[in-house]
């Protein structure tokens, strides 16, 4: 697995992690390299890139029932599907924006779609992909 994680400091972009394996790796899709420090871009299989939560490397998802920059995953839902929280000091970049949830907390959105993790997943366990036909891994 090859993982690229970029973190922002006040003055520069810092490369936090690059792990490689012996197989021939492909380049990430154009434009996908710019993402927040809370996110890593990971190639699990050659040419198959997905975004993950950094540093835990948990898979990240979007939900078909959300509207642009509006989460429909409230209190009961977010126990299983925790939002990818953003902080006041975070700044939007590339396809990544920050949205305010109904409860006033901040959440990252990818291409205006709120982003979540799945409580039962692990770094290599992606049980949520396709759940109820409405949850999908984020691929650049």
ROSE-632004 format. One line per 4 residues: number of its first residue (from 1); their letters; for each residue x, y, z of N, C-alpha, C. Coordinates in nm, 3 decimals, m for minus. Layout:
BEGIN
NUM) a) X,Y,Z,X,Y,Z,X,Y,Z; ...
REM end
This chain:
BEGIN
1) xxxx) 0.084,m0.117,0.000,0.000,0.000,0.000,0.088,0.123,0.000; 0.050,0.219,m0.079,0.121,0.347,m0.082,0.025,0.452,m0.030; 0.070,0.531,0.066,m0.015,0.632,0.128,0.054,0.766,0.122; m0.020,0.868,0.079,0.031,1.005,0.076,m0.055,1.087,0.170
5) xxxx) 0.007,1.150,0.266,m0.066,1.236,0.359,0.002,1.371,0.365; m0.075,1.475,0.342,m0.020,1.610,0.345,m0.083,1.685,0.460; 0.000,1.752,0.539,m0.050,1.835,0.648,m0.011,1.978,0.622; m0.090,2.069,0.670,m0.062,2.210,0.648,m0.007,2.272,0.776
9) xxxx) 0.100,2.344,0.761,0.147,2.429,0.869,0.114,2.571,0.827; 0.145,2.668,0.911,0.109,2.804,0.874,0.188,2.855,0.756; 0.305,2.795,0.728,0.387,2.850,0.621,0.413,2.757,0.504; 0.387,2.628,0.520,0.419,2.539,0.408,0.342,2.408,0.418
13) xxxx) 0.347,2.332,0.310,0.289,2.199,0.308,0.399,2.101,0.345; 0.369,2.010,0.436,0.469,1.916,0.486,0.426,1.775,0.449; 0.517,1.699,0.393,0.489,1.559,0.363,0.503,1.482,0.492; 0.393,1.417,0.537,0.394,1.347,0.664,0.427,1.199,0.651
17) xxxx) 0.383,1.137,0.540,0.403,0.993,0.532,0.400,0.947,0.388; 0.494,0.864,0.352,0.491,0.794,0.224,0.541,0.654,0.250; 0.452,0.557,0.235,0.490,0.418,0.253,0.471,0.348,0.119; 0.566,0.264,0.078,0.555,0.197,m0.050,0.573,0.048,m0.032
21) xxxx) 0.523,m0.028,m0.130,0.544,m0.172,m0.135,0.619,m0.204,m0.262; 0.646,m0.334,m0.282,0.731,m0.376,m0.392,0.662,m0.368,m0.529; 0.527,m0.364,m0.534,0.463,m0.363,m0.665,0.479,m0.228,m0.734; 0.458,m0.229,m0.865,0.470,m0.105,m0.943,0.353,m0.014,m0.910
25) xxxx) 0.381,0.099,m0.856,0.277,0.192,m0.815,0.245,0.289,m0.928; 0.122,0.335,m0.931,0.081,0.435,m1.029,0.079,0.572,m0.962; 0.074,0.676,m1.043,0.062,0.810,m0.989,m0.082,0.833,m0.946; m0.101,0.915,m0.842,m0.239,0.947,m0.802,m0.309,1.025,m0.913
29) xxxx) m0.442,1.019,m0.918,m0.515,1.097,m1.019,m0.483,1.246,m1.008; m0.474,1.311,m1.121,m0.441,1.454,m1.126,m0.542,1.533,m1.043; m0.492,1.623,m0.959,m0.577,1.707,m0.876,m0.613,1.647,m0.741; m0.581,1.520,m0.719,m0.619,1.454,m0.594,m0.517,1.475,m0.483
33) xxxx) m0.399,1.526,m0.518,m0.292,1.538,m0.419,m0.322,1.644,m0.315; m0.406,1.742,m0.346,m0.437,1.849,m0.253,m0.556,1.808,m0.166; m0.527,1.779,m0.039,m0.630,1.739,0.056,m0.587,1.781,0.196; m0.684,1.791,0.290,m0.650,1.839,0.424,m0.561,1.741,0.501
37) xxxx) m0.497,1.790,0.606,m0.411,1.706,0.688,m0.484,1.592,0.757; m0.616,1.603,0.771,m0.696,1.496,0.832,m0.721,1.381,0.736; m0.671,1.395,0.612,m0.699,1.298,0.506,m0.569,1.249,0.444; m0.565,1.119,0.412,m0.453,1.059,0.339,m0.507,1.003,0.208
41) xxxx) m0.425,1.004,0.105,m0.459,0.943,m0.023,m0.383,0.812,m0.029; m0.454,0.702,m0.048,m0.393,0.570,m0.035,m0.419,0.484,m0.158; m0.315,0.414,m0.203,m0.327,0.320,m0.315,m0.315,0.179,m0.257; m0.429,0.111,m0.241,m0.430,m0.025,m0.186,m0.388,m0.128,m0.290
45) xxxx) m0.431,m0.109,m0.411,m0.395,m0.193,m0.525,m0.343,m0.099,m0.633; m0.257,m0.150,m0.721,m0.206,m0.061,m0.826,m0.320,0.008,m0.903; m0.315,0.140,m0.906,m0.413,0.218,m0.979,m0.544,0.239,m0.906; m0.562,0.183,m0.786,m0.687,0.195,m0.709,m0.662,0.286,m0.589
49) xxxx) m0.694,0.414,m0.603,m0.670,0.515,m0.501,m0.798,0.546,m0.425; m0.787,0.561,m0.292,m0.899,0.602,m0.207,m0.848,0.700,m0.102; m0.942,0.782,m0.052,m0.908,0.871,0.057,m0.936,0.800,0.189; m0.849,0.829,0.289,m0.862,0.770,0.422,m0.842,0.879,0.528
53) xxxx) m0.890,0.851,0.648,m0.869,0.939,0.763,m0.723,0.927,0.804; m0.656,1.038,0.829,m0.517,1.034,0.874,m0.513,1.078,1.020; m0.443,1.008,1.108,m0.344,0.904,1.083,m0.396,0.761,1.093; m0.525,0.741,1.127,m0.577,0.605,1.149,m0.589,0.523,1.022
57) xxxx) m0.592,0.588,0.906,m0.610,0.526,0.774,m0.745,0.454,0.760; m0.843,0.499,0.836,m0.980,0.447,0.823,m1.038,0.494,0.689; m1.110,0.408,0.619,m1.172,0.447,0.492,m1.273,0.561,0.513; m1.289,0.643,0.411,m1.383,0.755,0.414,m1.496,0.731,0.314
61) xxxx) m1.615,0.777,0.351,m1.736,0.749,0.274,m1.817,0.876,0.250; m1.904,0.867,0.149,m2.010,0.965,0.126,m2.143,0.888,0.127; m2.251,0.963,0.152,m2.385,0.907,0.170,m2.477,0.965,0.064; m2.543,0.878,m0.012,m2.629,0.922,m0.123,m2.746,1.009,m0.078
65) xxxx) m2.790,0.999,0.047,m2.907,1.074,0.092,m2.873,1.215,0.141; m2.746,1.252,0.139,m2.707,1.388,0.173,m2.730,1.480,0.054; m2.754,1.608,0.085,m2.758,1.711,m0.018,m2.623,1.782,m0.018; m2.593,1.860,m0.122,m2.465,1.933,m0.122,m2.448,2.016,0.005
69) xxxx) m2.337,1.993,0.074,m2.300,2.064,0.197,m2.406,2.055,0.307; m2.487,1.948,0.306,m2.592,1.927,0.407,m2.597,1.779,0.442; m2.569,1.748,0.570,m2.571,1.610,0.616,m2.712,1.567,0.655; m2.752,1.449,0.613,m2.876,1.387,0.658,m2.846,1.271,0.751
73) xxxx) m2.726,1.267,0.804,m2.684,1.164,0.899,m2.673,1.233,1.036; m2.784,1.230,1.112,m2.790,1.297,1.241,m2.749,1.209,1.357; m2.803,1.238,1.474,m2.761,1.174,1.599,m2.759,1.021,1.592; m2.866,0.957,1.553,m2.869,0.811,1.549,m2.773,0.753,1.447
77) xxxx) m2.763,0.817,1.335,m2.677,0.773,1.226,m2.529,0.793,1.257; m2.493,0.906,1.317,m2.352,0.936,1.334,m2.283,0.849,1.438; m2.357,0.768,1.514,m2.294,0.671,1.603,m2.223,0.563,1.524; m2.281,0.523,1.413,m2.221,0.422,1.326,m2.137,0.487,1.218
81) xxxx) m2.179,0.604,1.173,m2.112,0.678,1.065,m2.062,0.812,1.118; m1.953,0.813,1.197,m1.905,0.941,1.249,m1.858,1.034,1.138; m1.895,1.161,1.147,m1.848,1.259,1.049,m1.696,1.276,1.056; m1.637,1.317,0.947,m1.497,1.357,0.947,m1.497,1.502,0.991
85) xxxx) m1.469,1.523,1.121,m1.477,1.654,1.182,m1.370,1.747,1.126; m1.407,1.872,1.114,m1.313,1.978,1.078,m1.303,2.071,1.199; m1.199,2.153,1.202,m1.175,2.245,1.312,m1.181,2.388,1.261; m1.201,2.481,1.353,m1.211,2.623,1.317,m1.092,2.672,1.236
89) xxxx) m0.973,2.621,1.267,m0.852,2.668,1.198,m0.829,2.600,1.063; m0.905,2.496,1.030,m0.891,2.428,0.901,m0.935,2.519,0.787; m0.874,2.499,0.672,m0.906,2.578,0.553,m0.942,2.485,0.437; m1.044,2.522,0.357,m1.077,2.442,0.239,m0.959,2.437,0.142
93) xxxx) m0.951,2.330,0.065,m0.846,2.316,m0.037,m0.889,2.216,m0.143; m0.855,2.247,m0.266,m0.889,2.157,m0.376,m1.039,2.127,m0.377; m1.073,1.999,m0.381,m1.213,1.955,m0.380,m1.271,1.946,m0.239; m1.192,1.980,m0.138,m1.231,1.965,0.002,m1.279,2.098,0.059
97) xxxx) m1.401,2.098,0.112,m1.459,2.216,0.174,m1.502,2.182,0.317; m1.539,2.284,0.391,m1.586,2.265,0.528,m1.730,2.312,0.535; m1.815,2.231,0.594,m1.956,2.264,0.608,m1.994,2.267,0.755; m2.097,2.343,0.786,m2.148,2.347,0.923,m2.269,2.255,0.931
101) xxxx) m2.267,2.165,1.029,m2.379,2.073,1.051,m2.490,2.145,1.128; m2.607,2.085,1.133,m2.721,2.145,1.202,m2.690,2.174,1.349; m2.603,2.094,1.411,m2.570,2.115,1.553,m2.457,2.217,1.571; m2.410,2.278,1.462,m2.307,2.380,1.469,m2.164,2.329,1.456
105) xxxx) m2.144,2.196,1.459,m2.009,2.141,1.443,m1.968,2.148,1.297; m1.838,2.139,1.272,m1.784,2.147,1.137,m1.747,2.009,1.086; m1.773,1.987,0.958,m1.746,1.859,0.894,m1.681,1.884,0.759; m1.585,1.798,0.723,m1.526,1.805,0.590,m1.626,1.753,0.488
109) xxxx) m1.621,1.812,0.368,m1.700,1.766,0.255,m1.606,1.751,0.135; m1.632,1.650,0.054,m1.554,1.627,m0.068,m1.647,1.650,m0.186; m1.612,1.746,m0.270,m1.697,1.785,m0.383,m1.839,1.812,m0.334; m1.849,1.886,m0.227,m1.972,1.930,m0.157,m2.046,1.817,m0.084
113) xxxx) m1.993,1.695,m0.085,m2.060,1.583,m0.019,m1.999,1.560,0.119; m2.081,1.564,0.227,m2.029,1.539,0.361,m1.955,1.405,0.368; m1.846,1.402,0.446,m1.759,1.285,0.453,m1.770,1.220,0.591; m1.770,1.086,0.591,m1.786,1.007,0.712,m1.685,0.892,0.717
117) xxxx) m1.671,0.836,0.837,m1.603,0.709,0.857,m1.711,0.608,0.895; m1.673,0.484,0.916,m1.769,0.384,0.965,m1.711,0.323,1.091; m1.788,0.323,1.197,m1.742,0.278,1.328,m1.685,0.136,1.324; m1.742,0.046,1.247,m1.702,m0.095,1.247,m1.588,m0.127,1.151
121) xxxx) m1.541,m0.030,1.078,m1.431,m0.052,0.983,m1.296,m0.050,1.053; m1.195,m0.092,0.980,m1.056,m0.079,1.019,m0.978,m0.034,0.898; m0.847,m0.010,0.913,m0.769,0.037,0.799,m0.783,m0.051,0.673; m0.791,m0.180,0.690,m0.806,m0.269,0.573,m0.943,m0.336,0.569
125) xxxx) m1.035,m0.290,0.652,m1.170,m0.346,0.659,m1.269,m0.239,0.617; m1.325,m0.255,0.497,m1.414,m0.155,0.440,m1.555,m0.214,0.427; m1.618,m0.238,0.541,m1.750,m0.302,0.541,m1.861,m0.210,0.494; m1.839,m0.080,0.501,m1.945,0.014,0.468,m1.966,0.039,0.320
129) xxxx) m1.871,0.001,0.236,m1.883,0.031,0.093,m2.003,m0.042,0.034; m2.100,0.035,m0.013,m2.221,m0.022,m0.073,m2.330,m0.055,0.027; m2.310,m0.026,0.157,m2.412,m0.058,0.257,m2.542,0.013,0.223; m2.651,m0.063,0.227,m2.786,m0.014,0.193,m2.790,0.048,0.054
133) xxxx) m2.687,0.026,m0.027,m2.680,0.084,m0.160,m2.663,0.235,m0.158; m2.631,0.293,m0.038,m2.627,0.438,m0.022,m2.494,0.492,0.028; m2.405,0.407,0.074,m2.276,0.450,0.128,m2.165,0.405,0.033; m2.071,0.496,0.004,m1.968,0.465,m0.095,m1.832,0.521,m0.052
137) xxxx) m1.728,0.443,m0.078,m1.592,0.491,m0.055,m1.565,0.613,m0.142; m1.483,0.704,m0.090,m1.445,0.821,m0.169,m1.323,0.787,m0.252; m1.339,0.795,m0.382,m1.229,0.774,m0.474,m1.208,0.902,m0.553; m1.081,0.944,m0.565,m1.057,1.067,m0.641,m1.086,1.049,m0.789
REM end
